[in-house]
Amino acid sequence: MISEDGFVFRKGKKGDKQPADWGADIENDFPEFVLELRGKQVASARTRHGENHIFFISSFEWNKGYCTKFLELWEKYAKEKGYSEIIVSYVDTDAGHISIY
């Protein structure tokens, strides 16, 4: 778990919302990672082939920058875990949220 400025990045658990349009409605299925803001879930993601590959990430409110914050905190998590490469396949958000500095 990583906390920063009211955000919490954590592993998913039963009861967490899946990424929007995920399509999976499997009992006991939950996202691998979740982003919360002040205790409210604002984004979630599924992985593929390990924690260093985000296959699908979605925020539940558009134009808030939650996917960007998710990716920033996920990068910190990946560095802590010692991953040398991270992969993002699909971000479900409006254009312009992901910035490269």
DRENPA-3360 file (N, C-alpha, C; in nm, 2 decimals, always signed):
BEGIN
1 = MISEDGFV = +0.08/-0.12/+0.00/+0.00/+0.00/+0.00/+0.09/+0.12/+0.00 ~ +0.05/+0.22/-0.08/+0.12/+0.35/-0.09/+0.02/+0.46/-0.07 ~ +0.05/+0.55/+0.02/-0.03/+0.67/+0.05/+0.04/+0.80/+0.01 ~ -0.04/+0.89/-0.05/+0.01/+1.02/-0.08/-0.10/+1.12/-0.11 ~ -0.10/+1.23/-0.03/-0.19/+1.34/-0.05/-0.34/+1.30/-0.05 ~ -0.38/+1.21/+0.04/-0.52/+1.16/+0.05/-0.55/+1.04/-0.04 ~ -0.45/+1.01/-0.13/-0.47/+0.89/-0.22/-0.41/+0.77/-0.15 ~ -0.47/+0.65/-0.18/-0.42/+0.52/-0.13/-0.42/+0.43/-0.25;
9 = FRKGKKGD = -0.30/+0.38/-0.28/-0.29/+0.27/-0.39/-0.27/+0.14/-0.31 ~ -0.35/+0.04/-0.35/-0.34/-0.08/-0.27/-0.39/-0.20/-0.37 ~ -0.36/-0.32/-0.32/-0.41/-0.44/-0.38/-0.56/-0.45/-0.37 ~ -0.62/-0.50/-0.47/-0.77/-0.52/-0.47/-0.81/-0.63/-0.38 ~ -0.94/-0.62/-0.34/-1.00/-0.73/-0.26/-1.14/-0.75/-0.29 ~ -1.20/-0.85/-0.24/-1.34/-0.88/-0.27/-1.43/-0.76/-0.23 ~ -1.52/-0.72/-0.32/-1.61/-0.61/-0.30/-1.56/-0.48/-0.37 ~ -1.43/-0.48/-0.42/-1.39/-0.36/-0.50/-1.45/-0.36/-0.64;
17 = KQPADWGA = -1.47/-0.25/-0.69/-1.53/-0.23/-0.83/-1.42/-0.27/-0.93 ~ -1.47/-0.34/-1.03/-1.38/-0.37/-1.15/-1.37/-0.25/-1.23 ~ -1.26/-0.24/-1.32/-1.25/-0.14/-1.42/-1.38/-0.13/-1.50 ~ -1.42/-0.01/-1.54/-1.54/+0.01/-1.62/-1.53/-0.07/-1.75 ~ -1.64/-0.12/-1.79/-1.65/-0.20/-1.92/-1.56/-0.32/-1.92 ~ -1.52/-0.37/-1.80/-1.43/-0.49/-1.80/-1.51/-0.61/-1.86 ~ -1.64/-0.61/-1.83/-1.72/-0.72/-1.89/-1.72/-0.85/-1.80 ~ -1.63/-0.86/-1.71/-1.63/-0.98/-1.63/-1.73/-0.96/-1.51;
25 = DIENDFPE = -1.82/-1.06/-1.50/-1.91/-1.05/-1.38/-1.90/-1.19/-1.31 ~ -1.78/-1.21/-1.26/-1.75/-1.34/-1.20/-1.75/-1.32/-1.05 ~ -1.83/-1.41/-0.98/-1.84/-1.40/-0.84/-1.70/-1.42/-0.78 ~ -1.67/-1.34/-0.68/-1.54/-1.34/-0.61/-1.42/-1.29/-0.70 ~ -1.45/-1.23/-0.81/-1.35/-1.17/-0.89/-1.33/-1.02/-0.85 ~ -1.21/-0.98/-0.85/-1.18/-0.84/-0.81/-1.06/-0.79/-0.88 ~ -1.05/-0.65/-0.89/-0.93/-0.60/-0.96/-0.80/-0.63/-0.88 ~ -0.69/-0.63/-0.95/-0.56/-0.65/-0.89/-0.52/-0.53/-0.81;
33 = FVLELRGK = -0.54/-0.41/-0.86/-0.50/-0.29/-0.79/-0.62/-0.19/-0.79 ~ -0.62/-0.10/-0.68/-0.73/+0.00/-0.66/-0.66/+0.13/-0.62 ~ -0.72/+0.24/-0.66/-0.68/+0.37/-0.61/-0.80/+0.43/-0.54 ~ -0.78/+0.47/-0.41/-0.88/+0.54/-0.33/-0.84/+0.68/-0.31 ~ -0.94/+0.77/-0.29/-0.92/+0.90/-0.25/-1.01/+0.93/-0.13 ~ -0.94/+0.95/-0.02/-1.01/+0.97/+0.11/-1.11/+0.86/+0.14 ~ -1.07/+0.74/+0.12/-1.16/+0.62/+0.15/-1.26/+0.58/+0.04 ~ -1.27/+0.66/-0.07/-1.36/+0.62/-0.18/-1.28/+0.57/-0.30;
41 = QVASARTR = -1.32/+0.45/-0.35/-1.25/+0.40/-0.47/-1.28/+0.48/-0.59 ~ -1.17/+0.53/-0.66/-1.18/+0.62/-0.77/-1.13/+0.55/-0.90 ~ -1.05/+0.44/-0.89/-1.00/+0.38/-1.01/-0.96/+0.23/-0.97 ~ -0.95/+0.15/-1.07/-0.90/+0.01/-1.05/-0.84/-0.04/-1.18 ~ -0.77/-0.15/-1.17/-0.70/-0.20/-1.28/-0.68/-0.36/-1.27 ~ -0.68/-0.42/-1.39/-0.65/-0.56/-1.40/-0.51/-0.57/-1.46 ~ -0.44/-0.68/-1.43/-0.31/-0.70/-1.48/-0.31/-0.82/-1.57 ~ -0.19/-0.84/-1.64/-0.17/-0.96/-1.72/-0.03/-1.00/-1.71;
49 = HGENHIFF = +0.00/-1.12/-1.69/+0.13/-1.18/-1.68/+0.21/-1.12/-1.57 ~ +0.15/-1.08/-1.46/+0.22/-1.02/-1.34/+0.19/-0.88/-1.31 ~ +0.23/-0.84/-1.19/+0.20/-0.70/-1.14/+0.26/-0.59/-1.22 ~ +0.36/-0.62/-1.30/+0.43/-0.51/-1.37/+0.36/-0.48/-1.51 ~ +0.25/-0.55/-1.54/+0.18/-0.52/-1.67/+0.03/-0.49/-1.64 ~ +0.00/-0.36/-1.64/-0.14/-0.32/-1.63/-0.21/-0.35/-1.76 ~ -0.30/-0.43/-1.77/-0.37/-0.46/-1.89/-0.49/-0.37/-1.92 ~ -0.56/-0.33/-1.81/-0.67/-0.24/-1.83/-0.69/-0.16/-1.70;
57 = ISSFEWNK = -0.69/-0.02/-1.71/-0.71/+0.07/-1.60/-0.82/+0.16/-1.63 ~ -0.91/+0.19/-1.53/-1.02/+0.28/-1.55/-1.05/+0.36/-1.42 ~ -1.08/+0.48/-1.45/-1.13/+0.57/-1.33/-1.28/+0.57/-1.34 ~ -1.35/+0.60/-1.23/-1.49/+0.60/-1.22/-1.55/+0.74/-1.24 ~ -1.47/+0.84/-1.24/-1.51/+0.98/-1.27/-1.41/+1.03/-1.37 ~ -1.45/+1.08/-1.48/-1.36/+1.13/-1.59/-1.32/+1.27/-1.56 ~ -1.21/+1.31/-1.62/-1.15/+1.44/-1.61/-1.11/+1.49/-1.47 ~ -1.07/+1.39/-1.39/-1.02/+1.42/-1.25/-0.87/+1.39/-1.24;
65 = GYCTKFLE = -0.81/+1.32/-1.34/-0.67/+1.28/-1.33/-0.64/+1.16/-1.25 ~ -0.75/+1.08/-1.22/-0.72/+0.96/-1.13/-0.64/+0.85/-1.20 ~ -0.65/+0.84/-1.33/-0.56/+0.74/-1.39/-0.42/+0.78/-1.39 ~ -0.39/+0.91/-1.40/-0.26/+0.96/-1.39/-0.20/+0.93/-1.25 ~ -0.28/+0.96/-1.15/-0.23/+0.94/-1.01/-0.21/+0.79/-0.99 ~ -0.30/+0.71/-1.04/-0.29/+0.56/-1.03/-0.16/+0.52/-1.08 ~ -0.12/+0.57/-1.21/+0.00/+0.52/-1.27/+0.12/+0.58/-1.20 ~ +0.12/+0.70/-1.14/+0.23/+0.75/-1.06/+0.25/+0.66/-0.94;
73 = LWEKYAKE = +0.15/+0.62/-0.87/+0.17/+0.54/-0.75/+0.20/+0.40/-0.78 ~ +0.15/+0.35/-0.89/+0.18/+0.21/-0.94/+0.33/+0.21/-0.97 ~ +0.38/+0.31/-1.03/+0.52/+0.32/-1.07/+0.61/+0.31/-0.94 ~ +0.57/+0.38/-0.83/+0.64/+0.38/-0.71/+0.63/+0.23/-0.65 ~ +0.52/+0.17/-0.66/+0.50/+0.04/-0.61/+0.59/-0.06/-0.69 ~ +0.60/-0.05/-0.82/+0.68/-0.13/-0.90/+0.83/-0.11/-0.87 ~ +0.87/+0.01/-0.84/+1.01/+0.03/-0.80/+1.04/-0.03/-0.67 ~ +0.95/-0.02/-0.57/+0.97/-0.09/-0.44/+0.98/-0.24/-0.46;
81 = KGYSEIIV = +0.91/-0.30/-0.55/+0.91/-0.44/-0.58/+1.03/-0.48/-0.66 ~ +1.10/-0.39/-0.71/+1.22/-0.42/-0.79/+1.20/-0.45/-0.94 ~ +1.09/-0.41/-0.99/+1.06/-0.43/-1.13/+1.15/-0.33/-1.22 ~ +1.21/-0.39/-1.32/+1.29/-0.30/-1.41/+1.21/-0.25/-1.53 ~ +1.09/-0.31/-1.55/+1.01/-0.27/-1.67/+0.86/-0.28/-1.62 ~ +0.79/-0.17/-1.66/+0.64/-0.18/-1.64/+0.57/-0.15/-1.78 ~ +0.45/-0.21/-1.79/+0.38/-0.21/-1.92/+0.24/-0.16/-1.89 ~ +0.18/-0.07/-1.97/+0.04/-0.03/-1.96/-0.02/-0.06/-2.10;
89 = SYVDTDAG = -0.12/-0.14/-2.10/-0.18/-0.18/-2.23/-0.30/-0.09/-2.27 ~ -0.39/-0.06/-2.17/-0.51/+0.02/-2.20/-0.55/+0.10/-2.09 ~ -0.57/+0.23/-2.11/-0.62/+0.33/-2.01/-0.75/+0.38/-2.06 ~ -0.86/+0.36/-1.98/-0.99/+0.40/-2.02/-1.01/+0.54/-1.96 ~ -0.98/+0.65/-2.03/-0.99/+0.78/-1.98/-1.00/+0.88/-2.10 ~ -1.03/+1.00/-2.07/-1.03/+1.10/-2.18/-0.88/+1.13/-2.22 ~ -0.86/+1.17/-2.34/-0.73/+1.21/-2.39/-0.67/+1.32/-2.31 ~ -0.54/+1.32/-2.29/-0.47/+1.43/-2.23/-0.44/+1.41/-2.08;
97 = HISIY = -0.48/+1.30/-2.02/-0.46/+1.28/-1.88/-0.32/+1.23/-1.85 ~ -0.26/+1.16/-1.94/-0.12/+1.10/-1.91/-0.02/+1.20/-1.97 ~ +0.06/+1.25/-1.89/+0.16/+1.35/-1.93/+0.30/+1.29/-1.90 ~ +0.40/+1.32/-1.99/+0.54/+1.28/-1.97/+0.62/+1.40/-1.94 ~ +0.69/+1.39/-1.83/+0.78/+1.50/-1.79/+0.92/+1.48/-1.82;
% end
